[in-house]
Amino acid sequence: MDTAWHTAIARPTRDIADAPRDIALECDKVTKVFKPPRGATAPVVALHETSFTVRDGEFICLLGPSGCGKSTVINMVAGFETPTAGRIMLGGSVIDGPGGDRGVVFQEESLYPWLTLRENVEFGLRLRGVHRAERREAANHYLELVDLSHSGNAFPDQLSGGMKQRGAIARALANEPRMLLMDEPFGALDILTRETLQDVVLRIWLDTRKTILFVTHSIEESVLLADRILVFTGRPGRLAEIVDVDLGRPRSRGDRSFVELTDRLRSTLLGDVRRMEMGLDGERAPPSH
Amino acid sequence: MKPVRAFLIQIVENRTFAGFLSIGFILFVWWLITAGLGLIRPLFLPSPAETWDAAWGLMNGSANQVYGGNLFYQTAVSTLRVILGFVIACLIAVPLGVLAGLSRAADNLLEPIMQVLQPIPPIAWTPLAIVWFGLNLKAMLFLIVIASFVSMFINTVVGVREVRPVFARVAASLGGSRLQTICLVILPAAAPMLFTGLRLSFGRAWITIIAAELIAASSGLGYMIMNARTILATGDVITGMVVIGLIGAVFDRLLLWFERRIYAHRA
């Protein structure tokens, strides 16, 4: 997609990353085991001894097929679940529950239907006691950021799926979290809307330089968006590989280097998926990074 | 199809018109068997005209020595009793319902009690109410609370449980406290179900207060129609019944309108 802002912000990949940045998130040998579901005896190992770090301002994608632990990681970083073993640290302190420092965008529709779009976006600020005028202004700013300036007074059921997700992104951002967690936010949308929203997310990230953790099962999406891709494999879920995406921005799906990377990832992942489906998953030593 | 038959079908398919038609028919039969053909004695069923006279008399207070007040007074008494009792019932039922909806433990403790109370018709509590509170307002309020409490509680629990879990997670990820989540997210989200509960419970409360007034009060619409029997004023009885039905319907419509206004967006 060839838009003005794409050319305006074109830059080689490593100039910003070269400056040393703080570690925002640290996962240390995190394991998550769930009680066996009804009728089974074996507990479910959703995640096995996973470790990685994330620096401020990075765009990280968690990539993998269903059931490989990537959503479990996001849920634990968000604070909705706690690790069975190991720990997750945000800026030096252990995460022990959800909080306004980690904004979340869910895959399912999550805007409150009894509030207008603007009221939804300013909800976090309202929880914090910010005065109405200030809230309004902030909400309008973030609505503009996601191209929804004219829909502020609409109710969610009057919006399309893509608009609702943009609204959810605006709401999470308006609360000015330290980190944005996105769990397959475009999974329920059609491809065309998804591509538009990928642009929105990229634009926001370049604008705000928020640290973003983005879960997806789309190889193309992860290569398009991420600085680094955490590749997960499943049963038991674990981090199989960490891939540095050494492509300049803006990235184009047709570029040779883009296609090479997606192909490489695809063969790795398909091999893993086949193994998972056929129950042939053997022991593999996780890499260090 | 014959034109006459087509015409008739058209009439009955229009709801308003057909309604007028059937009600009109009933009124006609009423008139016929009372004033028209004199088949029924006025004591058992007064004619429409006689009933209207009785209603008029009730409204302007000509029988005030008997009942203690005119029709509007009796209506006000019953209505205020039920509103007061209903508000009290909600103040207890809704918080408990929210608690039981959110906490398995609370639900495990409260649900069995509700299961035991629910099948007992509220009116069956009347003797106990009189023994405990005497023949006064407190007994009436107690009965109304009993009548509305359980169904309000159950509707609140279901309403809270049906709230999508993601809503609470959103609030948590925006930094909301538990209390904020309950007040600003759970309650508004559960409100449609709560409103349904409100209408149901109010209906039950209204039925109960009338029944209670029949036997245990000295004012109110229920008292009035029971008393009318003793002075053989059947016209007063029928008038009372019509008013009782009307008030019940009015409140139901009012709550429905209120619900639609607040939830114009179809949550």
HADDOCK unambig.tbl for C-alpha pairs under 7 A between the chains (distance, minus, plus):
assign (segid A and resid 98 and name CA) (segid B and resid 172 and name CA) 5.65 0.50 0.50
assign (segid A and resid 98 and name CA) (segid B and resid 173 and name CA) 5.43 0.50 0.50
assign (segid A and resid 99 and name CA) (segid B and resid 172 and name CA) 5.98 0.50 0.50
assign (segid A and resid 99 and name CA) (segid B and resid 173 and name CA) 4.95 0.50 0.50
assign (segid A and resid 99 and name CA) (segid B and resid 174 and name CA) 6.35 0.50 0.50
assign (segid A and resid 99 and name CA) (segid B and resid 175 and name CA) 4.68 0.50 0.50
assign (segid A and resid 100 and name CA) (segid B and resid 173 and name CA) 5.23 0.50 0.50
assign (segid A and resid 100 and name CA) (segid B and resid 174 and name CA) 4.45 0.50 0.50
assign (segid A and resid 100 and name CA) (segid B and resid 175 and name CA) 3.92 0.50 0.50
assign (segid A and resid 102 and name CA) (segid B and resid 173 and name CA) 6.28 0.50 0.50
assign (segid A and resid 103 and name CA) (segid B and resid 173 and name CA) 5.49 0.50 0.50
assign (segid A and resid 103 and name CA) (segid B and resid 174 and name CA) 6.40 0.50 0.50
assign (segid A and resid 104 and name CA) (segid B and resid 173 and name CA) 6.19 0.50 0.50
assign (segid A and resid 110 and name CA) (segid B and resid 166 and name CA) 6.42 0.50 0.50
assign (segid A and resid 110 and name CA) (segid B and resid 167 and name CA) 6.34 0.50 0.50
assign (segid A and resid 113 and name CA) (segid B and resid 267 and name CA) 5.68 0.50 0.50
assign (segid A and resid 114 and name CA) (segid B and resid 265 and name CA) 6.67 0.50 0.50
assign (segid A and resid 114 and name CA) (segid B and resid 267 and name CA) 6.22 0.50 0.50
assign (segid A and resid 124 and name CA) (segid B and resid 174 and name CA) 5.02 0.50 0.50
assign (segid A and resid 124 and name CA) (segid B and resid 175 and name CA) 6.99 0.50 0.50
assign (segid A and resid 127 and name CA) (segid B and resid 176 and name CA) 5.90 0.50 0.50
assign (segid A and resid 155 and name CA) (segid B and resid 265 and name CA) 6.93 0.50 0.50
assign (segid A and resid 175 and name CA) (segid B and resid 174 and name CA) 6.57 0.50 0.50
